[in-house]
Amino acid sequence: MLRRFYELQDEVKQLMEMKGKLVMELNDRKWLCDLAFMVDITKYLSELNIEVQGPNQLLSSLLSNVKSFEGKVNKLNQTSLLHLSIWNQVMYLITYNMK
């Protein structure tokens, strides 16, 4: 759902402007970076949620899924954020002033 909002942000902005209500966050580069980061993080959380909901899950399987997610989070802390697709798109657009 958050990804869908991100994808429709231009349309949301246009709709709100037509209604006479400006949404300043949609013009704020820092806020857009935060939104993109949250889109990517919620993707990982959604994947984990689906993995642990399967029927007849053994504890070892659940633990493995959680450890895998923990590894992804640790990777975010230790490396650059290059593997976050949406965040990187926003950073590219901001860097080259295309948005």
C-alpha positions in Angstrom: 0.0 0.0 0.0 2.8 2.4 0.8 4.5 1.6 -2.4 1.3 2.4 -4.3 1.1 5.8 -2.6 4.8 6.4 -3.6 4.0 5.4 -7.2 0.9 7.7 -7.3 2.5 10.7 -5.5 2.3 13.0 -8.5 -1.4 12.2 -9.0 -2.0 12.7 -5.3 -0.2 16.0 -5.4 -2.2 17.1 -8.4 -5.5 16.0 -6.8 -4.8 17.8 -3.6 -3.9 21.0 -5.5 -7.1 20.8 -7.5 -8.9 20.7 -4.1 -6.9 23.7 -2.9 -5.0 21.7 -0.3 -1.3 21.8 -0.7 0.7 18.9 0.7 4.1 20.4 1.3 5.7 17.0 2.1 5.3 16.0 -1.6 7.7 18.9 -2.5 10.2 18.2 0.3 13.2 16.2 -0.9 14.1 14.9 2.6 10.6 13.7 3.2 10.6 12.0 -0.2 13.8 10.2 0.7 12.3 9.1 4.0 9.2 7.9 2.2 11.4 5.9 -0.3 13.3 4.4 2.5 10.1 3.3 4.2 8.8 1.8 1.0 11.9 -0.4 0.7 11.9 -1.3 4.4 8.2 -2.3 4.4 8.9 -4.5 1.4 11.3 -6.5 3.5 8.9 -6.6 6.4 6.1 -7.8 4.1 8.3 -10.6 2.8 9.1 -11.7 6.3 5.4 -11.6 7.2 4.5 -13.9 4.3 7.4 -16.3 5.1 6.4 -16.7 8.8 2.6 -17.1 8.1 2.9 -20.4 6.2 1.1 -23.4 7.7 2.9 -26.0 9.7 6.0 -23.9 10.2 8.7 -25.4 12.4 10.3 -23.2 14.9 13.7 -23.7 13.2 12.2 -22.4 9.9 10.7 -19.4 11.6 14.0 -18.6 13.3 15.8 -18.9 10.0 13.4 -16.4 8.4 13.8 -14.0 11.2 17.6 -14.3 11.1 17.6 -13.7 7.4 15.6 -10.5 7.9 18.0 -9.5 10.7 20.8 -10.0 8.2 19.2 -7.7 5.8 18.7 -5.0 8.5 22.4 -5.4 9.6 23.4 -5.0 6.0 21.7 -1.7 5.9 23.6 -0.6 9.0 27.0 -1.7 7.6 27.0 -0.8 4.0 25.7 1.9 1.7 22.0 1.8 0.8 22.7 0.8 -2.8 20.4 -2.2 -2.7 17.3 -0.2 -1.7 15.7 0.3 -5.1 13.1 3.0 -4.5 15.5 5.0 -2.2 18.1 4.9 -4.9 15.7 6.1 -7.6 14.8 9.1 -5.4 18.5 9.9 -4.6 19.3 9.7 -8.4 16.5 12.1 -9.2 17.5 14.5 -6.4 21.2 14.4 -7.4 20.5 15.1 -11.0 17.6 17.5 -10.1 15.1 15.7 -12.3 12.2 15.8 -10.0 
